[in-house]
Amino acid sequence: MVARHYVDLLPPPPLGHAVPNNIHHAISVQMPEWEDMKGLLLRTERILKVQKIGYPRSFIHPDVADFHRRILEKTSSQTTRTSCLAFPALRHAEACVHLVKAKNTNALPEVVEIALRDSNQSLVALVYAVLYDTAYLNSALEFWRLTGTGISSRFAESVIVKGLDISTSNEWNGIVKSISRQSDGYSIIIRERICHLLNRSPLHPEISALVTPSEVYLYPTGMSAIYHTSQALKRWRNTQSVVFGFLYELTPKLLQLYSESFHFYGFGTEAEIDQLEIRLEENQKSNRPVQSVWCECPSNPLLHSVNLTRLRRLANKYLFALIVDETIGTFANLDLLPVADVLITSLTKAFSGNADVMGGSVVLNPSSPLYQDLKQILSETYVPELHPQDAAVLEYNSRQFLPRIDKMNSNAYQLVTLLSSYASQSNSVITKVFHPSILPSRVNYDPHLRRSTPEMVPGHGGLFTIEFESEKAASTFFNHLDLHKGPSLGACVTLAQPYVQTVFALEKEWAAYYGLSETIVRISVGLEDPHALTRAFRKAFNMPDDDAAAGIARKLDVQGDIAAEAYQGVDDMERVTQHWGYSALVFTYFCLWGVYLLWGFERSFERNLGPNIQSLFGKHSYLATVSLAANIASGAVYMPLAKILDKYGRVQAFLAMNLVTIMGSILIAGCHNIATYIAGIVFVTVGFSALSYCTDVLTADTSVLASRGIALAITGCGSIITGFGGSAASAHAFAPGQNWRWSYGALSICIPVVGIIMGYLLFKFDRKAREDSSALTPPTKPKRNIVQKIGAFVLEFDILGVLIFITGEVLFLLPFSLAESAPHGWSTGYIIAMIVLGFLILAGFVLYEKFVAPIPVADWKLLTTPTLLNIIVINALLSIAISTWDAYFTSYLRVVYGQSLADAGYINSVTNTVSPFWTFIVAFIIRGTGRYKWLFFSGSVVYTLFVGLLIYFRRPGTRIGYIIMCEVFLSFAQSQVILGVQVGAVAAVTHRQVAAAIGILGVSGYIGNALGDTIQGAIWTNSLPAELQARLPANLLDKWDDIYGDIDQQLAYPIGSPARTAIIDSYAVAQTRMLTAGVVVSFVMVVLIALLKDIRLKKNPQAKGKVIG
């Protein structure tokens, strides 16, 4: 990809001055304040006094006004008319007169032919002046504005500069030699350039190759191109015109004025295409076929993209003309000729790019079934009217068209990314950002993207719109935005415009019906340095600056790269779901189910075999420490993995974590010491945790929000098997004559199978999507040296931040497990030092992420969303509540109740076995109601109640049936709470934020688990040894440490013996304290759930394509 070179951010000119500044033929005007913009449309006296220039169709250029004045002076002896408009062709002057008379029955405008002669009295040009009374000014200017057929400012300037003589037909005695108009050399170059652009990396070369300059027609303005096309279509078939989608405001008004009949489908949705099809069928039957359907891609100003492919099919079936205005999408990004009969462009905008010349073009599609008819009409009626001097400027400006659009694409995308993130915050004044890259209608835009080439990767254009929560918020932002502000788009400088205030101020209610709030501000992005633009927007919104990130990114040559590709993985997955079939969806969920099934077996092995394996090495008391180490590592991997999921893709992250899990399984299967076992457990826990994270993200990608619970129930229902199968497998693995290592060896064989199937499916359909739209080829990466590559990696994944977080987490949490074995317990110096230092490092991590990190490891701004923040805290509390007592529960069942390893595993797995059934019921209730909070809350209440009952039933002698009863009810309650957490978290964010939200949720869960394990370990190490020393018979006191560290020794004493009774009583004390901590934490969780916002899930489906609906 060619390196981008941006321009400096220029200071905007004063009120009323030209934009760009000091450009004589500028087409925009600076209106720095919100009220100035309002006054521009209403033409208030304050604005008229200072306005020196404006958009040429809405504001008569000073040179044109001077030319009009000269004509009036010349004709003053022949007429009493006081106003004048000049046109380059008689037919336009006559059409203007016709409109003035139609609007005003008493008006008597007249047309005067004006000859312009040089000093030798040679005829240079003919002009046709419409003379009228000033009372009819508005009607005359309506024609001037709607049709764009008036003379240009450069034409008027040439008359003034050259001192051409102005004479009327009375002075010629009616004898004037006509002047034939032919295309000048610059116009020919422009037409050839447009052909070249249409042939550049086309989607259908067989169509674009047919286009020659003879299919390209140039006009003095974009509206003139629309006007002439409508007139040509009227000659072809004078029936109904249809506008589909919300187009630029003057297009529907012109069509309504000049069409035999007119219909407006302002939303441009699939439902409206259904309505259009019914109308087409009815009109066909009544022998009044629709003449034409007009649309834009994307629309102005809401950037919606209509389904042009479906409209093309209708056009072929009902033989109407499909007219597509591609001004905003541009030739550079989109190949729309294959779906259009006629392609229209306002060359004034991005094609020129300098906001100093007007122009328009019409391109006929040679493969259109209407081509011959339309070609004949245009050949008969077309007259070149683009002034040669305008053509010269337009030709010069358009030489840099491709690199200009590339910069605009990149700048707009970075700003849209910034503002979309800001819009998701609770304190944001933005309610929505409109850009083709983030709207649901992107599915209609992307199929028309051109193929990527080394010179340019097509994008989504340089125009976006911001909607604010109130006019006050919008005006405050607008007034503080230190950029150019004025009408038009596609300029070299960024232009801001409060669209409704300047276009629909008198029609606000009508515009609001179609989704155009009076608070929207349209932004046309220019060629300025992206970091300068970002700073300007941050300042206007009072956001903190990002100078550190910008500086480092520039040094590493990665500016724009990271932001532009930040959501490539999301985009890829959206394309996959739109291209695969339901059979692929079924296979995908089989793989996702397989992940949780295998993880269920692994957790069962770790829970049931772990105490025995660690006892083989004499380290049974390491249970909490091993779990803590695994949780610390798992929590640290979530946020970098979120970036991999979003930027590089779901399948890449899935396969990478699949490999980590395989490595962990192999390490455990081959371990011969506690260190290797712990390393294996860490790898397996990290791997499966990451795989489950990928699974949850993929579940969000492949199910609508209201059905998310059903999707999660499907992936999690494997626990029905592992609940009993895992325990049985664990018991079998440790049975005499069996090798427990094969339990993990089997995992290392099964895990790759899931990865291979999943990888094949996602890679296959992503490739299919790219084949269907070859523009989706990954962009060419910029060339970097090794230092820049390493720097970009460290920068993007915030490696320093991750290391700081892990260091702080380890130093803070590990002492809680080590204190018991320290020389002086909690008062040991290194224990105190580790806790204090760990806390300080974690506090430093927060400060580093907020103020120093160029690119934070996570989108921490999501934490400013109250609902998500609340759910994250709830998830952490739930994890703490469970982890405070769960790890030693299997040991408790075996020691206190004498259960076998298998039976203890069965009881401990009741939750995993029962909860899937209940989860399906709860999920379908959520699907039907679209609500989740009341189920979330009731589950938390029941959970707290039955954890409390477990405290009561921890007394020695309690029947085990009560324990099982509590486990069953806890499984019901826990499934509701977990489902509430998972659904609520993703409901609070957009689809693009799902991976980050689930990642932060995962971090909170693992921090909660680590804290819970820490509490559990602290209670265990500070309760059981002391209780054993207090309760064991005197002859066993010297063995208390061996008993404490080895479950097999604990089980060696028969139930009823003094030693076993002492051990059971000791267990009861420790478990009661653990459960008490769990109840306290659960109660806080209940309170927070009660305060939670109840989001309506059906209002935001999130996922699209063939997904679970």
N, C-alpha and C positions, 0 to 999 in steps of 0.2 A: 504494500500500500504506500502511495506517495506521501511523504511527510507533509503535514499541514503547517502553513505559515499564517499566523493570525495578525490582525491589525491592532493598534493600540485603541484603548477605550477613549473616544473623543468626548470632550465636554459638550453637552447639548447647548444649542443656541438659545437666545432669549425668546420670550413669548412672541408669537406671530412671525418669526423668521423661518427661512427655508430649512428644510431637512432633506438631504444633507446641507450643512451650513454653507452659505456663500455660493450656492449653485443657482445660476440664473433660471434654469428650467427645471428646478426641483419640483417634485410632485407631492411633497408632504410638507407639513407646517408644524412647528413646535408649539404644543399646548401643554405646558408643564404641570398644571393643576387640574384636578377633577372638575372643578367648576368652569375652567377654561374650555375643557372638552365639551361640556354641556352647552356652553355658549357658542361653540363652533357650529353645532347643528342648528341651534335656534337663531343664529346670526344676530346675537345681541350687539348692542351699540358698542359696548366695551371691547369686544373681540374685533369687530369690524374696524375700529380705529387703529388697531395695532397689527392686524393681519396683512402681511405683505404678499403672501402667496398661498396656494392651497392645491388640493387635488384638481387637475384641469377640468374635469367634467362637472365639478361642483363649485369651483371658484374660477372666474374668468381671469386668466393670466394677464398681468399688466400690459404686455405687448399686444395681446389679442384685444384687450379693452382699448388700447390706443388705436389699433387698426379699425376697430368698430367706430371709434370717434371720428376718424378721418373719413370713413364712408358716410357717416351722418352729415358731416360738414359738406361733403361733395354733393349729396342728394338733398340738402336742405331746401334748395329752390324748387325741387320737384315734388316734395312730399312733406306732410306735416308729422310724419311718424317720428317718435322720439327715441326709439331703441332699435338695436340692430344685432343680429347674429349672422356670421359669415360661414358658408359651407363650401367645400371644394367641388361639389356636384349639384346640378340642378335638381335631381330627384330628391336629394336630402332636403333642400330648401323647400321644395313643394310639399314634402311629407311633413315638415315642420309647420308650414302654413295650414295644412289640413288638420293637424292636431290642435293648433291654436283656435281654429274656427270651430272644431268639434267641442272644445271645452268652453268656448265663449261665443255665443250666437251673434253678439254685436261686434265682434272683432273683425277688422278688415286689414289683415296683414297683407303685405305684397312682397314679391320677389323682384329684386333688381340685379341684373347681370353686370358685374364689375370686371373691367379689363385692367390688367396691371402691365404697364409698359416701362421699358428701360429708357435711358436718356436718348436712345436712337429711335424711340417710339416703336420698337419691336415688341410684339406681344409676348409677354413672359408667362402669364397665367390668367385663367378666368376664375372668378369667384362669384358665388351667388349669395346675395345678402337678403335676409328676411328682415323687412322693416315693419315695426309694429309699435303700438302705443305702450307706454311703460306699464299701464294698468294690466296688461296681459303678460307681464314679465315671467311670472311663475309658470305659465303654460308653455311659453317658448323655451324656458330653461329646462323644463321637464323633458322635452324632446332632446335638447342638447345633452342632458345628463344620461338619459336612458340609452340613446343610440350611439353616443360617442363619435358622431360623424362630423363634428365641427372642425374648423381649421386648427392646426396645432400652433403652439407658441413659437416654434422655430420658423414656421411659415410666416407668421406675423412679423417676427424679428427680421427676417430677410427682406420683407417689404420696407420696413422702416430703415434698416441699415443701408440697403441699396438705393433708397430714395425713389422707389418705383412710383410712377405716375398712376393715379387712380382716375379712371374715367367710366362713364356709364354709357348705356346703349344710345342715349339721346345724342351723345357727342360723336358716336360712330356712324350715325345715320342708319343704324341697324345692320351695318355690314361688318362682321367680325369673322375672321378666319379661326375656325375651331382648332384646338390643340389636342392632339392624340396623346393619351397617357400610356406610357410603357414602363415596365419595371426597370429601375436603375440598377447599376452594378452591385450596390450594397444589398439591395433587396434580393437579388439573385443569390448572393452569398448566404444570406440568412436562410433562404429556402433550402439551399443545399445543406446548410448546417443542421437544420431541423431534420432533414432526411437522414443525415449521418447519425444524429442522436437517436432517431427511431430505429436505426439499424444496429446500434451499439448494444451488444449482448442481449439480443431479443429473446423472448420466451418462445416465439414462433417465427423463426427466420423466414419461413416460406411466405409469411404475410408481409413483414416489414421490408423484405427485399423487393417487393412490388412497388413500394412507394418511390416516386420520383419527384423532383421539384414541381412538376406540373400538377401534382396532387396537393400542393401546399399553397394556400392563399393568404396573403398578408393584408392587414387592415390597420388603420391608424390607432385603434384602441381595442382592448379586449371586448368591451361592450359593442363596438362596431362589428367585431367578428360574430358575436351572438346575434346581433340585429340582422346582419346580412344572411346568416344561416337560417334564421326564422323566416325571412322573406323568401329565400329559396325553397324552403320546405312548404311554404304557403302556396307557391306556384306548383309544387309537386302534388300536394294533397291538402286542400284547405279544410281540414277537420280538426279534431281536438288535440291540443297539446297537453302533456302531463309533466309536471315537475315532481321528481321522486327524490325525497330527502330535503333537508333544509339547506337551500342553496344561498349564494351571495344575494343580498336583498333585491338588487335591481333585475336579476334574471327572471324571477317569477313575475315581477311587475311589467317587464317588457313583453313577456309571453302572454300575459293576461290582456295586455293592451292590443296586441297585434294578432292574436289567434282567434279563430272562429269560435272556439270554446276552450275552456281551460280547467284543469283539475290539479289539486295540490295535495300530495302525500308527504306531509312535513316531517314525519318521523323516520321514514326510510327503513322500516323494520320488515322482518319476514312476514308478519301478519299483514302489513300493508301491500306486500307483493301478492299475497293471496287475494286481497281486495282488488288490486290492479288486474289480476288475471280474470277475475269475475267480470270486471268492467270491459276488458278487452273482448271477452267472449260475447257479452251482451251487445257491444258496439258492432262486432263482426256480424252477428245475426241480423241486426237492424240496418246493415249495409252502410254503417257510418264508422269505418275503422279508424282507430286512433292514428293520428299523424306521426307523433313523436313523443319520446320519453327523454327528459333532460335530467342529468344528475352530475354530481361532482365526486371526485375521489382524491382525497377525502373532502368532506363538506366544510363550509366556512360559516360560523367560527367554531363549531363543536367537534370538528375533525372526525365525524362519523363516516364509516365506509359502508356503502350499500353493497348488496350481493349482485355484483355486475355479471357474474357467470349465469345466475338464474335469469336476470333481465335479458341477457343475450339470447338465452333459449326462448324466452317469450317473444323477443323481437323476430327471431327466425320463424316462429310459429305464426305470429299475427302480422308480420311484415310492416312493423312501424320502424321509424328511424330512432336508433339509440344514440343520443348525443351526450358525450362525456367531456366535462371540463376538468382538465388535469392540472390546472394552474398551481394548486397547492402541492399535489403529489410530485409534479414535474416529470419531464422526459427522462431526467437522469435516474430517478428512483423506480419509476413504474413503466411497464409496457402495457398500455391500455388499448392500443390500436386493435388487437385481436377481438376485443369485446365491443368496440365502438364502430358505428357506421361513420360518425363524424367526431373528430377529436378537436376540441377548442382549447386555446391557451391565451391567457393574458400575458403577452411578452413584456408588459410593463413591470411585472413582478420579478420573480427570481431569474428569469431568462436574461433580463437586463441587469438586475442586481445592483444598480446604482441610483435608482429612484430619480432619474433625470430625463426620462424619455418614455413616451407611450407607444404601445403597439399591441397587435393581436394577430393570432393565426388560426386558420382552419385547415385541417388535414382530412382528406377523404380516404377511407379504407378501400383499397382496390379490390379486396376480397369480399366486400359487402354486397349483398344481393341488390342493394339500392344504388350501387356505385354508378352505373351507366346513367340512370335518371338524374342523380344529383350532379354528376360531372357535366352533363349537357346543360343543365340550368345555370350552373356557376360559370361555365364557359361563355354562355350568352350574356350574363349579367355582370360578371366581375370586371371592375375597373380598378387599377392600382391607385390607391389613394394615400398610401404611406409616404409622407414627405421625404424626399431624398436625404435631407439633413438628419431627420429622425432615423432613417434607415442606417445612415453612416454611424450614428452614435450607438444604435442598437446592435449593429454588427460588431463594433469595437467592444462594447460591454460584454457581449455574449461569448467572447473568445475564452473567458475563464469560467464558463458556466459549470463545468463538471467539478473542478476543485472548489468552487464557491458552494455548490450544493453539498459536497462532502463535509465542508466545515460547518455549514448550517445544520446538517443532520446531527453531527457530533455535538455541537453546542446545545442544540435543543434537547437532545437526549440526556445530557448531563444535568441541565436545568430541570427537566421533567423528573429525573431520578431524585434530585435534591428536594424538589417541591412535593413530590409524592410521599417521600419519607416524612417531610414536615407535616403534610396533611393528615398523616396517621396519628399524630400526637394529640393528646387530649386538649392541649392549650392552643392548638392551631386555629387560625381564623380562616383557613382554606377548607372548603367543603368538598371540592373535587378539582382534579386536574384533567384536562382533556388533551389527549395526544394519541395519534393512531397506534403508538407502540404499547399503550397500556389500556386501551378501551376494548371491551368485548368484541367490537366489530373488527378488530385486527384480523380475525379469521377471514374477512372479506378483502382486506388490504394485502396481506402477505402473499397470496397466490399470484399477484400481479407484479411483485418485485422483480426487477431485472436480475440477470446473472451477475455475480460478483466478478470484477476484473482487477488486475493489479493497480489500475489508476483510481478505482473507486469501488467501494462496497455500498450498494444501495441501502437506503434507510427510510425513515418515516417522516422526513421533512422538517422544516425549520419553523413551523407554526404550532403554537399550543395556546390553550386558554385556561385561565384560572378562575374558579368560581369561589366567591367569598361568602362568609356567613351573614354579612350585612353590608349595606352600602357604606356605612361608616368605616368598617374594616377595609373595604376595597379602596375607598378614597384615601385612607391613611397610608396604605401600601403605595398607591399610585403617586401620591404627593411626595413620598420619601424615596421613590425609585429614581436614582440619579442617572437616567438614560434618556434617549430621544423618545419623544411621545408625540404621535400624530397618526393620521390615517395612512392606509396602504400597507403593503407587506412585501417581503422578498428583497428588502433593501440591504445595502452593505452594512448599515448600522441597525442595531436592535431598536424596534419600534413597539411601544406599548399603547394600547387603545382600549378605553372602556367601551366595548362594542355596542351594547344596547343603548348606552347613554348618547352615543354619537350616530347611531343608525336607526334605532327604534324608539327614540325618546317619546314619540307621539303614538307608539303602538306597543307599549310595554306589556300590556295584558295579553295581547295576541302572541307576542314573542315568548312570554313566560309559558304559555300553553304548550309550546313546542320545546320547552326546556332551556330557553335562553333567559337566565336570571339577569336582572338589572345590575347585579353585582359582578358580572364577568369582566375580566380584563384579558384582551387578546394580546399575545406576545409574538411578534415576528422577530426571530433571532437573526442577528447579523454575523459579521465576520470577526468580531472582537475576540481578544484573548479569553479563553474559557474561564480562567481563574479570575480575571477581572470582572467578567459577567457574574460569576458565582458570588464574588464579594459584594457586588452591587445589589444582588437579590437578597443575600444574607443581611446586609445593612438595612434594606427596606423592611425586612421582616423582623429586624432586631435579633437575628440569630448570631451566635458566636462565629467568628471568622475561622477560616481553615488555612491560614498562611503556612503553617508548618507542613501540613499535608501537601499543599500545592508546591512548596519549595522542594521538598524531597522528591515528589513525583516528577518534577521538571528535571532534576539532576539525574534521575534514573531513566528518563525518556519514557515514562509510562503515563503521562498526562492524557486523560481521555480514555485510555485503554481499559482501565479497571472499571470505571463507571459505565462505559459503553457495553461491556460484556458482563456486567454484574449479575444479570438475570438470564444469561444464555441457557442455563439448565432448565429454568422455568419455561422459557419459550420453546425449547426443544420438546419438553414433556407435553405442552399444550398441543404441539403439532402431532406428536405421537398419538394422543387420544383422539385426534380428529381424523387420523388416517388408518387406525387399526379397526378390526372388527370385534364383535363381542366374544368370539372364541379366544382371541388374544387376551381380552380382558379377563376371561375365566382362567386361562393359564397363568396370567400375572398374579391373580389372587391365590392360585395354587402355590406359587412360589412364595408369596408373602405369608401365606398360612404355614408353609414349610419352615420359614425362618423362625416363627414363634414356636412351632412344634419342636424344632431342634433345640431352641433356647430353653424350652420347658424341660427337655430331657437333661440338658447341661445343668440347669439350676437344681434339678432333682439330684443329679450326681453330686454337685457341690454341697448341697444341703445334707444329703444322706451319707455320701461316701467321704465327704470332707473331714468330718471328725475322725473317721477311722484312718484315713490316709495320713492326717496330721499326727494321729496317735502312733502310727508306724514309725514316725520320726521323733516321737516323744514331745509333740508340740500341740496337744489338743487345745491348750489355752490360747493358741494363736488365732482361733476362729475369728474373733472380732477384728484383730489386726489385719488378717488377710483380706477380710471383707472391706475394711477401711482403705487399704492400699488399692484394691481394685476400683472402689468407688471414686477415689481421688483421681486416678488415671482416666476413668471413664468420663468424669465431669469435665476434665480439661480438653477432651477431644471433640466435644460437641460443637463448639463455635467455629473452629477451623473447618470442621466437616460441613457445617451449614454453608460456608462459602464455596466449598467444592461442589455441593449439591446445586447451588444456585448458579455458579459461574460455569463449571465444567460439565455438569450433568448428573442426573440421578444414577445412571448405570455405572459411571466411572467411580462414584463414591461407594456404591453398593459392592462392586467387584473388589475395590481396594480393602474394604472392611471384611469382605469374605476371606481374603488372603490372611489378614491379621488373625481371624478366628481359627483358621486352619493351623497356623503356626502355634497358637496357644494350645490347641487340642493335642498336637504332636508333642509339645513340651511336657504336658501333664502325663501323656501316655508313656513317655520315656524317662520321667523324673526318678532320681535316686537320692534326692535330698530335699529338705524343706525349701531351700532357696529356689531350686528349679521349679518346684511345685507352685510356689508363690508367683514366680514369673509367668508360668503357664496360666494360672488363674487370672492374673492381671490381663494377659493377652486375650484370653477367652472372654472375660467380662467386658473389656473394652470393645472387642470385636462384635460380640453379640449385642451389646448395648448400642453400638453404632449401627449395626444391621437393623435392629428394631427401630432406631431413629429413622433410617432410610425407608424402612417399611411404612412407618407412620406418615412420612412426607409423601411417599408414593400413594398411600391410601387417600391423603388429601387431594392429590393430583387426579385421582380416578373416581371420586365420588362427590356429589353435590353436598353442600353443607348440612342440609336437613337429614340426609342419609348417611352422614359420616359415621354415626354410631353403628349402623348396620355393617358398614365396611370394616370398622374396627372389631365388631363382633365376629365377622367372618375370619379375619386374620388371627384373632385370639382364641378361637374355639378349639385349637389343637390341645389346649390344656385339659380338655376332657380326657384325652388319651394319656397325656403325660402325668395327670394327677395320680392315676393308679399305675400306669405303665412305667413311669419314671421310678416310682418306689420299688416296683417289682424288679425292674432292671437293675436298680442299685443293690437290692438284696441278693439278686442272682450273681452280680459281679463280685460280691464279697463272700459268696458261699464257698465252702471248702472245695478245693480242686479247680476253682475258677480264677481267672486273671482279671482283676478289676481294670487293668490298663486298657482292655479292649472296649470299655465303655466310651472312653475318649477317642480311642482309635476309630471306632465306628463313626463318631462325629466328624472326624477329619476326612472320612470318605463321603459322607452324605452332604456336607456343607458345599463342596464344589459343584455338586449336581444342581442344587438350587441356583447357585451363581451362574452356571452355564446357561440354564434355561432362561433366567431373567435377562442376562446379558444379550442372548440371541434375540429375544422378543423386542427389547427396547432398541437395540442397534438396527434390527431389521426395519422397524416401522419409522425410525428416525431417518434412515436412508431412503425409505419410500417417500417420506414427506419432502426430502430434499430433491428427489428425482421429479416429483410432481411440481416443485417450485425450485428450479435450479438456482434462483437468487439466494437460497438459504445456505449456499456453500459457506463454510466458515471463513471469516475474513482473514486475509493475509496478515500474519503477525509482523510487527516492526522488527527490524534486525537490531539485536542488542549484543554487546559483548558479555563475557561471563560474569563480570562484576555487576553489570546492569541486570542480568538474569537473576543472579542470587539476591541482589538488592530488591528487585521487584517481588520476588517470592517472600522474602522477609517482611517487606512492607505490606503486601497484600494480606498475608495470613497473620500478621502481627505476632511473629514468633517471640519477640521479646516480651510482649504482653502475656502470652501463654506461659512462658517460663516463669515470669513473675507470679502469675496466678498459682501455678503448681507449687512453686517454692513456698509461698505463703500458706497455701492449703495444707501442705505436708507439715510444715513447722507448727501450725496452729492446732491441727487435729491429732497428730500422732502422739503428743505427750499424754493425751487422755487414756491411751492404751498402754503407754510405757510407764506411767507413774507408779503402778503397783510393783514393778520390778526394779524401780530406781532405788538407790541406796537409802535415801531418806524420804521416799514417797513423794508427795506433792511439794514438799519443801526442798527437794533436790534442786540445786542451782540450775542445771541444764534444762530441767523440766519447766521451770519458771521462765528461763531465757527463751526457750523455744516458743512458748505460748505468747509472750510479749512480742518477740521478734516476728512471729507468724502473723499476729494481728496487725502490726505496723506495716508489714509487707503487703497484706491484703488491702489495707487502707491506701497504701502507695499505689497498688494496682488500680484502684478506683480513680485516684487522681491522675495516674498516667493515662488511663483510657480517656478521661474527660479532657485533659489539657495538653497532653504530649503526643499520644499515639497518632501518627499520620493517618492511618486507617485502622480504627478500632477493631478488635477481634470479633465484635458482634455489633449488631444494630441496637445499641443500648437505648436509643431513643424510644424504642418500643415500650420500654419500662415506664414511659410517661403516659401510656394509655392506661387509664385507671382499671378497666376491666381486666386487661391482660396482667397488669401488675398484681392485682388481687388474686387472680388465678395462679400466678407463679408462686406467690406466698402460700396459698392454699396447698399447692402441690408439694412444696417443701415441707409444710406441716404434716401432710399425710405421710410423706416418706419418713419423717422423723417418728411419727406415731407408730408406724409399722416396725421400723428398724430398732426401736427401743427394746423390743422383746422377741423378735422373730427368730434371730440366728440360733438361739439356744433352745428353741421350742422342741425340736426333734430330740435333742439330748434330754430335755425335761421329761418327755413322754417315755423315753426308754428307761431312764433312771427311776422316775417316780412311779410309773405305772407298769414297768416291766414289759413294755411293748417291744416286739421284735423290730429290727430295722425296717422291714417292709411295712408292718402295721403302723409304725410311727410315721413313716413316709406317707402312707395313705391318709392318716388323720391330718398331717400337716398340709396335705394337698387338697383337702376338702374345698378350700377357697378356689383353687384352680380348676377343680372338677365341676363344681356347682355354678360358679359365676358365669361361664359362657352362656348357659341356658337363660339365666336371668338377664344377662346383657342383651341378648336378642330381643327379649320382651321389652326392656327399657328402650332399646334403640328404635323399635317400631312405634312405640308410644311417642318418642321424640319426632320421628318421621311424620307421624300423623298430626301432631299438634304444632310442630315447629317451635316448641318451647322446651327448655331443659332445666331451668333453675329449680323448680319445685321438686323435681326428682333428685337433683344434686343435693338440695338442702335436706330432704327426708332421709337420703342415704347417709349423710354425715351424722344426723341425729341417732340413727339406729346403730351406726358404727361405734359412736362414743358410748352408747348405752351398753353394748355387749362387750366392749373392752373392759368397761367397768365391772360387768358381771364376772369376767374371767378373774378379776382380782379376788372376788368372793369365792370362786371355785378353785382357787389355788391352795386352799387349805388341805393339808394331808387327810386322806380318807375320802375325799370327794369322788363320786362315781365318774368314770371317764365319759359316760353318756352326756353329762352336762357340758363337758369340754367340747365334745363333738357338736352338740346343739349350738353352742356359742360360735363355733367355727362356721357352721352352716349359715347362721344369720349374718355373721361378719362377711361371708362371701357375697351375700345379696347386697349388703350395704356398700361393701368395698367396690363392687362392680359399678354401682350407681355413681359413686364419688369419682372413680377413675374415669368413667365415661364423661361425666360432667367436666372434669379438668380438661380432657382431650378435646371435646367439642367446643367448650367455652374459649379455650386458648386460640384456636384457629378462627372462631367466629368473630373475634375482636380485631382481626387484621385482614389485609387483602391477600390474594393468592400469592403475590410476589413476596409477601412477608411470612408466609407459612413456615418455610424451613427455618428462618431465624427465630420465629415465635416458638416452634417446637424445640429448637435447639436451646433457647433460653429456658424453656420449660424443663428440658432434660437436665440442664445444668442445675436448676433449682432442685430437681428430684435427687440428683446425685449428691449435691451439697446436703440435702435433707437426709439422705441415706448415710452420708459420712457423719453428720451430726448425730443421727440416731445410733449408728454403730459406736460412735464415741461415747455417747451417754450409756449405751448398753455395755460397752467394754468397761467403762468407768465403774458402773454399778456392779458388774460381775467381778472385776478385779478387786473392788473394795468391799464386796459383800461375801462372796463365797469363801475366800481364804479365812477371813475372820470367823465366819460361822462354822466352818469345818474345825478350826482350832478350838472353838468353844464347845462343839457338840461331839466330836469323835471320842470314842473310848480312849482311855489313857494309854493302852498298849499300841494304839495306832497314831498317836499324835506326832510321832517322829516321821510318819509317812504321809502327813497331810499334803505335802507338796506334790508327791507322786500321784496321790488320788486326785488332786485338783487338776493336774495336767494330763490325765489319761482316762478317757471314758471307759475303756476296757477294765481298768482297775475298779472304777466305780461300780460297773456291772458285775464284777467278780463276787461282790458280797451279796448274799441272797436277801431277798425282800423279807423283812421281819427281823433281820439281824440288827444288833445295836449300831453297827457301822453303817449299814444301808439306811437305817432310820435317820441317823445323823446327817447322812448325805442328802436324803429326801427333804428333811427339814431345812437344811441349808439352801437347797434348790428353791424351796417354797419362798423363803425370805427374799432371795435374789430376784425371782420372777415377779413377786408382788411389787417390789420396788420398781422394776422395769415397766410393768403394766400401769402403775400409778403415774409414771412419767408420761406414758402413752395417752392416758385419759386427759391429763392436763393439756397436752398439746392438741388433742382432738377437740376439746371444748373451744379453744381459740379458733380452730378451723371452722367450727359450726357458726361462730359469730361472724366470721369474714364471709362465709357463703351467704348468710342472711343479708349482707350488705351489697351483694353482687347485683350488677345490672342484668336483667333478663332480656337477652338479645333474641329478636325474631329471626330464626334461622332460614326461613323460606324466602326472605327478601334478598339474600345474597348467596347464590348457588356456588360461586367461586370456580368450580371445575367446569369444563366444557368438553364437548365431543362425546364419544361413546364411553360413558362412565356410569357408575351406579347412581341412579336418580330416584 
